[in-house]
Amino acid sequence: MLRVNIPKVDKQMMIHNVQAYFELERSETIGELAAEQFIDFMMNELGPYMYNQALTDARAMLHEKINQLDDELYILEKPVQQRRR
């Protein structure tokens, strides 16, 4: 799996959010290291699924856009008269 480089400021915010979650939802206090390890674990476990879903969503959007462009090209076609024999 590709390694995701998260900016330090963003990672610190994520760590803080995980710590707050554990405190509010589970009444547990965890340190920064535990929160960071939890984030890394979740990214490794969930990351491939989320990445694949993002690719599926992007692929569907591209197909939709290509179909729209194809329709627009048909609109641009000029009528052709049949020659009499």
C-alpha positions as CSV (number, residue, x, y, z in Angstrom):
1,M,0.0,0.0,0.0
2,L,1.1,3.5,-0.7
3,R,2.5,5.4,2.3
4,V,0.4,8.5,3.0
5,N,2.4,11.4,4.2
6,I,0.3,13.5,6.5
7,P,1.6,17.0,7.4
8,K,2.7,17.2,11.0
9,V,0.1,19.9,11.9
10,D,-2.7,17.6,10.5
11,K,-1.3,14.6,12.3
12,Q,-1.2,16.5,15.6
13,M,-4.8,17.5,15.1
14,M,-5.8,13.9,14.3
15,I,-4.0,12.7,17.5
16,H,-5.8,15.3,19.5
17,N,-9.1,14.2,18.0
18,V,-8.5,10.5,18.8
19,Q,-7.5,11.4,22.3
20,A,-10.7,13.5,22.7
21,Y,-12.8,10.6,21.3
22,F,-11.4,8.1,23.7
23,E,-12.0,10.5,26.6
24,L,-15.6,11.4,25.6
25,E,-16.8,8.1,24.2
26,R,-14.9,5.6,26.3
27,S,-13.9,7.6,29.4
28,E,-10.3,6.5,28.7
29,T,-7.2,8.6,28.7
30,I,-4.6,7.7,26.1
31,G,-1.3,9.4,25.4
32,E,-0.1,10.9,22.1
33,L,1.9,7.8,21.2
34,A,-1.1,5.5,21.7
35,A,-3.3,7.8,19.7
36,E,-0.7,8.0,16.9
37,Q,-0.3,4.2,16.8
38,F,-4.1,3.8,16.7
39,I,-4.2,6.2,13.7
40,D,-1.5,4.3,11.9
41,F,-3.2,1.0,12.6
42,M,-6.6,2.3,11.3
43,M,-4.9,3.8,8.2
44,N,-3.3,0.5,7.5
45,E,-6.5,-1.5,8.0
46,L,-9.0,0.8,6.4
47,G,-6.8,2.7,3.9
48,P,-6.9,0.1,1.1
49,Y,-10.7,-0.1,1.3
50,M,-11.1,3.6,1.2
51,Y,-8.5,4.0,-1.6
52,N,-10.3,1.4,-3.7
53,Q,-13.6,3.0,-3.1
54,A,-12.2,6.4,-4.1
55,L,-10.9,4.8,-7.4
56,T,-14.4,3.3,-8.0
57,D,-16.0,6.6,-7.4
58,A,-13.6,8.4,-9.7
59,R,-14.0,5.8,-12.4
60,A,-17.8,6.2,-12.3
61,M,-17.5,10.0,-12.4
62,L,-15.2,9.7,-15.5
63,H,-17.6,7.4,-17.3
64,E,-20.4,9.8,-16.6
65,K,-18.4,12.7,-18.0
66,I,-17.3,10.8,-21.0
67,N,-21.0,9.9,-21.8
68,Q,-21.9,13.5,-21.4
69,L,-19.1,14.5,-23.9
70,D,-20.2,11.8,-26.3
71,D,-23.8,13.2,-26.2
72,E,-22.5,16.7,-26.9
73,L,-20.5,15.5,-29.8
74,Y,-23.6,13.9,-31.4
75,I,-25.4,17.2,-31.0
76,L,-22.7,18.9,-33.1
77,E,-23.1,16.5,-36.0
78,K,-24.4,18.1,-39.2
79,P,-27.2,16.5,-41.2
80,V,-26.2,14.8,-44.4
81,Q,-28.4,14.9,-47.4
82,Q,-28.8,11.8,-49.5
83,R,-28.1,12.3,-53.2
84,R,-30.7,11.2,-55.7
85,R,-29.8,8.7,-58.2
